[in-house]
Amino acid sequence: MAATTAFKGAKNSRWRRFVLKPFVFVQFFFGIGLLAIALKQFRRKNTHPAQSPELIAKDWEILYYRIIPFRAISRAWGWLTNCHLPVWARQPLLGLYARTFNCNLEEAMDGNLDNYSCLAEFFRRKLKNGVRPIDPGSTVVAPSDGTVLNFGRVTAGMMEQVKGVSYSLGEFLGPAYWRNGPEVQPAGQTELEYEKSLLVNKDNDLFHCVIYLAPGDYHCFHSPVDWTVNFRRHFPGALLSVNPSIAKWVAGLFSLNERAVYVGRWKHGFFSMTPVGATNVGSIRVYADEKLRTNCTKWALPLPYYDRYMGPTESDSDEIPLHKGEIFGEFNLGSTIVLIFEAPKDFEFKIRPGEKIRMGQSLHSTGSSVKQEPAAH
């Protein structure tokens, strides 16, 4: 009996030495890392990255941040928001959400909360006709409600997600072979060469605009221009928060996150529109692209990206013609829309960073050469 007890004691001791201690060390260093991130976040709270670039996240901070299981959390949130709510719970729960995030129920097509069977249905609520008029004098309109994070001209293949924090055009869009099918990207191609390769008219420039949708915003997104979609690239990516405070901290945030890049042509050449996923975004749905599946496990989508050619020669699909203001898709909670497009050099935005905008309002000055052409009769 004593020998058996001694053997068990030795076995437990070895288990503690080889299993428990390393686990404790991992917890300790993981906790120290998270504490360091929290302290730096506190310092960043009222500091702009353009003034203190040293506060932009380092690689090790992003690594710690990405350890958090955001994808599993988001799938759980997606399941929870689709749970059926009993009628007696709808007014208090949905009403609390609407008050917390300042949702305007007077604009909703159905303002009676009892008619929404789950929270996800309320997220996707449609609006009354006429509450989001499409600016008839503008060629490029806001694709959604939201807050302008940044906009401007693409410079040397780089874009600003917020002032002072940039990300790569090539990393965001991926290899530019949507015109002629898969091909090897030229070795050693610079960011500037990549940018120029997208232009249909070499006298034009590339412009970009980033719009953040908060949880209380209208969650559908619409076509900002008259254009034709002929290609989609889905990056499974991460599901990090795209809150403006995180966008100021993580450089290249939108290139890390899950996103569906839609590419096509408008009257001035290249045009792309990209809904970007985020923490707790249950899914991105594009009505004309039923094959798109987002917020899946890494085992289901193990590759870096998945392409779908939507040109007229494809047997399974056709190009998607979209008119300005036409509904395109929806988020299952707030996220981000990124527009990247070719336009004449005198194109000028008439919005401001931090400005709240509404779907359908003009994004540019009508004094430029980019103006709405009169409709044909």
N, C-alpha and C positions, 0 to 999 in steps of 0.2 A: 504493500500500500504506500509506504513512504517513497519507494523507488518510482512508483507511478506518479505520485504527486510531484516529485522532483523533476520527472521528465516533462510533465505538463507545464511546470513553472519555467523550465528552460525553453520549451517551445513558445510559450507566450512572450518570453523575453526576446527571443529571436524575431518574433512577429512584430513586436514594438520597435525593434532596432531597424529592421529592413523595410517595414511598411509604414508604421505610424510616424516615425521621425521624419522621413522624407516628406510625407504629406503635410506635417506641421510646418516644415521649412517652406514648402510651396505656398501654403496659406500665408505665412509670415511675409514672404517677399511680394506675393500678390497684393496683400493688404498695404504694404509700404508703397508699392507702385500706384495703387488707386488713391492713397492719401496724397502722394506727390502731385498726381493729376488734379485732385480736388483743390489743393493749395494754389496751383497755377491757374486753375479756372477762377478762383476767387480774385486773383490778381488781374485776370483778364476782364473781369465783370464790367468795368467802366473804362477799359482801355481799348483803343482802336488798333488793329494790327498794323496799319500804316504808320502809326506813331511808335509802336514797340514790336517790330518784327520778330524779336527774340521770343515772344510769347506764342508764336505759331507752334503747333504741336510738333514734337520731334517724332522720329520713327518709333522709338520705344514706347512713347505715349500712345500712339495710334495702335501699336501692337497690343498693349494692355486694354485699350478701349474696345478693340475688336474681339477680345476674348469673351466679353459679355455676350451671351447667346441671344442676340437681337432677333435672329431669324426664328428661333423657337418661340420667343416671346411674341413676335408678330403673328405667327401662325395661331398661337393660343388666343391672342386678342381677336384675330379674324374669326375664330370659332365662337368666342364669347359674344361678339357683336352680332353674330347670326343666330344666336339662341332666341327662341320664341319667347316673347314677353306676354304674360297674361294681361288682359285688358286693364285690370285694376292697377297694374304697375306702370303702365305707359305714361300717363300724365305726370306722376312724380319723377320717374327716372329720366324720361326724354325732356321733360320740362326743366329739370335740373341741368341737364347737358346744354339745352338751348340758352338758359340764363347764364351759365358759366362761360360759354364761348360766344355770347352775343349773336345768336342765330336769329335772323329776321323772319319770323313765321308768316308775316303778312305777305312776303314775296313768294312763299311756297304755293305750288299748285294745290296742295292739300294741306291746309293749316291745322287740321284736327289731329292731334297727337295720337288719339285712340286708333287711328287708321294705319299706324306704322307698327308692324308686327315685331320688329326687332330694331336694334340700334343701327345696324348696317343699312336698313331700309331708309332710316331717317338721314343718314349720311348722304345717301344717293337721291335725296328728294329733288324733284324737278321744280322749276320755277314757272310762275304764271307767264303767259305770253305778254310781251311788251315791257317787262320789268328790266330787261337787258337789251336795249335797242342797239343794233349794229350801226356804227358810224358809216353813213353812206359815202362820205367824202374821203374816207381813208382806205388805203390799200392794205395796211397791216394793223390789225386790231388786237386787243388783249384776248388771249385764248381762254382766260379764266379769271375769276375773282382772285385777289391775293395781294401780296406786298412785293414791290419791286426790290429785289436784292441788288442787282446790278445790270448794267447794259453798256453797250459801246461797240467800238470797232475791234475786231480780232487783230492783235498786233504780234507779228512774228510767230504765228501759230499758238499764241497764248491768250486766254480769256480770264477776266477777273470774276470770281464767284461773289466776292465782296471786295470793297476797295482795300488794296494791299495784300490780297490773297488770290493767287492765280492758279490756273490749271491748264493742262495741255489739250489742245483741240484734237490732236491725234489719239491721245489716250482715251478721250471721251467718246469719240466716234468710232475708233478702230480703223483697220485697213480700209482704204478708199477704193474698193473694187466693185462697187454696186452698179457701175455702168456696164462693164464688159464681162462680168463673172469673175470667179476666183482667179487671182494672179498674185505673183510674189511682189510685195511692195519693194521698190528700189532700195538696195542696200545703202545705208548711210544717208537716207533722206532726212533733211533737216525739218524742223517745225515749220519754217517759212515755206519750204518747198511743198510740204504737205498742204499747207493753207492754199497756196497758189494752184495746186492740182485740183482743188474743188471748184474753182471758178470756171463757169461756162464762158463768160465774157471777161477777158483779162483786163478790161478797163474798169471793172467793178471792184468793190471791196466786200469782205465778209463782216457781218455784224452779228451780235448776240444779245440776248435778253434773258434774264433769270427771274422767274416769278414764284414766290413761295405761297402755298395755300395753307392757311392756318386751320385748325380743327373746326372752327365755326364758319368757314367760308363755304360757298357753293362748291360742291365737289366734282362737278362735271367739267370737262374741258372741251373746247370747240376749235374749229379750224380758224387760224388767224388771217389766212389769205385764201385766194383762189389758187389751188395747186393740185398736182397729181402725185400720189404716193406710189412708188414702184419698188421699194425695198424696206425691209425691217430687220434690224439686228437687236437681239435680246441678250443683254449681259445679266446673268443671274446675280452676280455681285453680292455685296453686303447689304444690310438694312440699318445703316447708322442714321441717327437723327439728322434731319436737314433744317432744324431750327436755326434761325439767323445767328444765335450765339455759338452754335457748333460750326456753322459755315465760316465764322471769323477765326475759328481755331484750327480746323483740319483742312490743310491745303489739298486740293484735288478730291474733295469730298464727293462731288458728283461722279467722278471717274471710279470711285470705289463702290458706289451703291448700285443696286439693281436698277436697270433702266431699259426702256424699249426705244431704240433710235429709229424713227421713221424718216426716210429720205425720199426726196422727189424733186420735181421741177415746178417753179412758178414763172411768171412772165419775165423776171430778171435773171433766171438761172437756178442755181442750187438753192434748195430749201430743206431744212430738217426741223422736226419737232420731236422732243424727247420728254415723255413723262418719266420722272425719276422716283423710285421707291424710297421708303424711309421706315424707321421704326414704327410698328403698329399699323402700317398700311397693309390691310388684309390682302389686297390685290390691286393690280392695275388692269382695267378692262378696256379694250378698244373694240368698239362695236363691229367694225368691218374686218376684224382680225380675230376670229374665234379660236385660232390655233395658239394664240399667245397664252402661256400659263406662267404666272408669277408667284413669288413667295413659296417656291417648292423647296424640298430638301436638296442638299448638295449631291446626294446619291442619285436623285432623279435627273439633275442637270449638272453633270460633272465638268463640262467644258467651259472655257472662259466666255464664249459667246456662241449664239446660234443665229444663222442667217436665214432669211426667207425672201426669195425673189418674187416680186409681185407684178412683173411685167406682162405684157399681152401675150408673150410666147410661152408663158408657164401654163402647164396643163391643169394645175390645181387652183389657180386663182388669176384674177385680172388686176390691173392697176386700180387704185382707189381715187377717183376724182372727188375733190372736196371743194365746197364753196365757202367763202368767207362767212363765219358765224355758224356754220353747220356743226352739229354736235358730233364729237369724235370719240370720246370715251369718258371714263370716270375713275376716281380713286375711292378706295374704301377707307378714307380718312385723309387729312391734309398731306400734301407733299410738295413737289416742285415741278415746274415746266421749264425746259430750256429750249429757246429758239436760236437757231444758227442759220443765217441766210445771206445770200448774195444780193447786193443792191448797188445802185449808182453811188459814186463817191460823195455826192452832196446829200445823201440820206441823213436825216437828223431826227433823233428821238426827241420827244417832248414830254418825258416823264422824269421823275427824280428818284434816286435810291431811297428806300423807306416809304415811298408813296403807296397808299392803298388804291388799287385800281379795280375796275369792274369789267367783266367780260363784255366785249363789244366796243369798248372805248378805243379811240385812236392811240397808237403808240408813237406816231411820228408827226413831224411838222408837215403840213400840206403845202408848204412853200417849196419843198424840194421837188426833184423830178419824179419822185415816187408818189404818184397821186392816182386816185381812182379814175379809171377810164369810164366814160359814159357808156351806159348799157346800150347794146345794139337793139334797134327796133325793126 
